[in-house]
Each structure stands twice: as structure tokens, then as C-alpha cells.
Amino acid sequence: MQAVLSSLRQFNLASACLRLLLAMVGGGVVGYGRSKQARSAGFRTYILISIGAAMAVLMTLYMYDMLRGAWSSVTEEVGLKYDASRMASSVITGIGFLGAGIIIKVAHQQVNGLTTATGLFATVIMGLAAGAGF
């Protein structure tokens, strides 16, 4: 059992698939509750957002592994610097932009879409955490 857990903490195909599955389940749980209430952003939306965020982190981890491993001689020769946090921060910026577009002000000083925007943001963070292995 300890060997299985140790291999899942490493960056390999099995751990990547498990991380994507966890992101899908987490997004599905949030989206299922929204779908039961017949809200505009529902089950599929939250799953896709969570999987997309997890994929962004997995791509970041893969690029970091390649630049430190198989391509390390080329990166040293060229002098390439790589910041692994940029892709995750771009995902957060993008979902913030989408969330701002969801929030609208309607008549009588009422605001709609705040819960949807917050749910999308929380789902992105959950997907980023799943992709990172948390």
C-alpha cells in the first residue's frame, strides 16, 4: 500500500489520471448541486472547468520535469528560465474575468450571478489543487 501511495505522489501517467479523476469528481459534486437547482452553470460546466484547471497544472508539472530532466542540457545552454506558477496564475486570472462577466446588476439594486461566479472560482481552485496532487 505504501508503494502505491508513493508512486501516486510522483509525476507519472497513473497519478495524472487519478488527479484528473479527482478534479472531475470534485467539479461534478459542485455542479450536481447547481443542476438540481436548475441554475445556468451546472454539472458539465463545473466538471469541465475543474478538469481544465487540473490539466493546466499537469502541463506545468510536465514542462518543469522536461526542462529539469530530458531537456536540461538545452535549457542550460540557452539560458532558459521557467516560472512554473505562471500557468496557474493565468487560469485564475481567466476565471476571474469570466466571473466578472457573469455578475450583473439588475433593477432595484439587485445583483445576480454572484454565487455562480464564486462557485466557478472555487471549482478552479479545487481543480488546480487536484492537478497539483493535493
C-alpha positions as CSV (number, residue, x, y, z in Angstrom):
1,M,0.0,0.0,0.0
2,Q,2.8,2.4,0.9
3,A,4.5,1.7,-2.5
4,V,1.2,2.6,-4.3
5,L,0.8,5.8,-2.4
6,S,4.5,6.7,-3.1
7,S,4.1,6.2,-6.8
8,L,0.9,8.3,-6.9
9,R,2.8,11.2,-5.4
10,Q,5.3,11.1,-8.2
11,F,4.5,12.6,-11.7
12,N,3.6,9.7,-13.9
13,L,0.6,8.6,-16.1
14,A,-1.3,6.9,-13.2
15,S,-1.0,9.9,-10.9
16,A,-2.0,12.2,-13.7
17,C,-5.1,10.1,-14.5
18,L,-6.0,10.0,-10.8
19,R,-5.6,13.7,-10.4
20,L,-7.9,14.3,-13.4
21,L,-10.4,11.9,-12.0
22,L,-10.3,13.7,-8.6
23,A,-10.8,17.0,-10.4
24,M,-13.7,15.6,-12.3
25,V,-15.4,14.2,-9.2
26,G,-14.9,17.5,-7.3
27,G,-16.3,19.6,-10.1
28,G,-19.1,17.1,-10.5
29,V,-20.1,17.4,-6.9
30,V,-20.4,21.1,-7.0
31,G,-22.1,21.1,-10.4
32,Y,-24.6,18.5,-9.4
33,G,-26.0,20.7,-6.7
34,R,-26.3,23.5,-9.2
35,S,-28.0,21.3,-11.7
36,K,-30.6,20.2,-9.1
37,Q,-31.5,23.8,-8.6
38,A,-31.8,24.3,-12.4
39,R,-29.1,27.0,-12.4
40,S,-27.4,28.1,-15.7
41,A,-23.9,26.8,-14.9
42,G,-24.4,23.1,-13.9
43,F,-22.9,19.7,-13.9
44,R,-21.0,19.7,-17.2
45,T,-19.7,23.3,-16.8
46,Y,-18.2,22.7,-13.4
47,I,-16.6,19.4,-14.4
48,L,-15.0,21.0,-17.5
49,I,-13.7,23.9,-15.5
50,S,-12.2,21.7,-12.9
51,I,-10.6,19.4,-15.4
52,G,-9.2,22.3,-17.4
53,A,-7.6,23.8,-14.3
54,A,-6.1,20.4,-13.4
55,M,-4.8,20.0,-16.9
56,A,-3.1,23.4,-16.7
57,V,-1.2,22.3,-13.5
58,L,-0.4,18.9,-15.0
59,M,1.1,20.7,-18.1
60,T,3.1,22.9,-15.9
61,L,4.5,20.0,-13.9
62,Y,5.3,18.1,-17.2
63,M,7.1,21.1,-18.6
64,Y,9.0,21.6,-15.4
65,D,10.0,17.9,-15.4
66,M,11.1,18.1,-19.0
67,L,13.1,21.3,-18.5
68,R,14.8,19.9,-15.4
69,G,15.3,16.4,-16.8
70,A,15.4,15.4,-20.5
71,W,16.0,18.9,-21.8
72,S,18.2,20.2,-19.0
73,S,21.3,20.5,-21.2
74,V,19.4,22.6,-23.8
75,T,17.9,24.8,-21.2
76,E,21.3,25.5,-19.6
77,E,22.9,26.2,-22.9
78,V,20.2,28.6,-24.0
79,G,19.8,30.1,-20.5
80,L,16.1,29.5,-20.4
81,K,14.3,30.5,-17.2
82,Y,11.0,28.9,-16.4
83,D,8.4,30.0,-13.8
84,A,6.0,27.2,-13.0
85,S,3.5,29.4,-11.3
86,R,2.6,31.4,-14.4
87,M,0.2,29.0,-15.9
88,A,-1.8,28.5,-12.7
89,S,-2.0,32.3,-12.2
90,S,-3.2,32.7,-15.8
91,V,-6.0,30.2,-15.1
92,I,-7.1,32.2,-12.0
93,T,-7.0,35.5,-14.0
94,G,-9.1,34.0,-16.8
95,I,-11.7,32.6,-14.5
96,G,-11.8,35.9,-12.7
97,F,-12.5,37.7,-16.0
98,L,-15.3,35.2,-16.7
99,G,-16.7,35.5,-13.2
100,A,-16.9,39.3,-13.6
101,G,-18.8,38.9,-16.8
102,I,-21.3,36.6,-15.1
103,I,-22.1,39.1,-12.3
104,I,-24.8,41.5,-13.5
105,K,-26.7,44.3,-11.8
106,V,-30.4,44.3,-12.5
107,A,-33.2,46.6,-11.5
108,H,-33.8,47.7,-7.9
109,Q,-30.1,47.4,-6.8
110,Q,-30.1,43.6,-7.0
111,V,-27.1,41.6,-8.1
112,N,-27.4,38.3,-10.0
113,G,-24.7,35.7,-10.7
114,L,-22.5,36.2,-7.7
115,T,-22.9,32.6,-6.4
116,T,-22.2,31.3,-9.9
117,A,-19.1,33.3,-10.2
118,T,-17.9,32.3,-6.7
119,G,-18.6,28.7,-7.4
120,L,-16.7,28.8,-10.7
121,F,-13.7,30.4,-8.9
122,A,-13.8,27.8,-6.1
123,T,-14.0,25.0,-8.7
124,V,-11.0,26.3,-10.5
125,I,-9.0,26.4,-7.3
126,M,-10.2,22.9,-6.5
127,G,-9.0,21.7,-9.9
128,L,-5.7,23.4,-9.5
129,A,-5.2,21.7,-6.2
130,A,-6.2,18.3,-7.6
131,G,-3.8,18.7,-10.5
132,A,-1.0,19.6,-8.1
133,G,-1.7,16.4,-6.1
134,F,-3.5,17.7,-3.1
